[in-house]
């Protein structure tokens, strides 16, 4: 895989993680959303943290679509799962969340899994559908 593809995967990971952390920061400022007044959450868009978080998530979605255009979903999603590590670090440092040892072990397991998945091919050859092939062969015979 070339450098551009790694940069796209890195962008997916970073924009998603940072966007989520910024949304959380903005919603901490905003406070709880009452389920009886769900449209009240629209006023959260006035919070700059929320706006920048949304911009990051738009960039995440764009880079995610780019990655899906050249690689299997079963490759892209695990390969960008290091974003969970980044989210945990951002939660601990930026949002001052308490991260338990069990969560850190989970982050370590995710990191190991990411390394394992990214060693394989990004795009696998499609498997022929036997039913479709049989119908096409019958059509050619007739």
Secondary structure as GFF3:
##gff-version 3
##sequence-region A 1 142
A	DSSP	alpha_helix	3	30	.	.	.	ID=ss1
A	DSSP	three_ten_helix	35	46	.	.	.	ID=ss2
A	DSSP	alpha_helix	48	70	.	.	.	ID=ss3
A	DSSP	alpha_helix	73	79	.	.	.	ID=ss4
A	DSSP	alpha_helix	82	93	.	.	.	ID=ss5
A	DSSP	alpha_helix	101	117	.	.	.	ID=ss6
A	DSSP	alpha_helix	130	141	.	.	.	ID=ss7
###
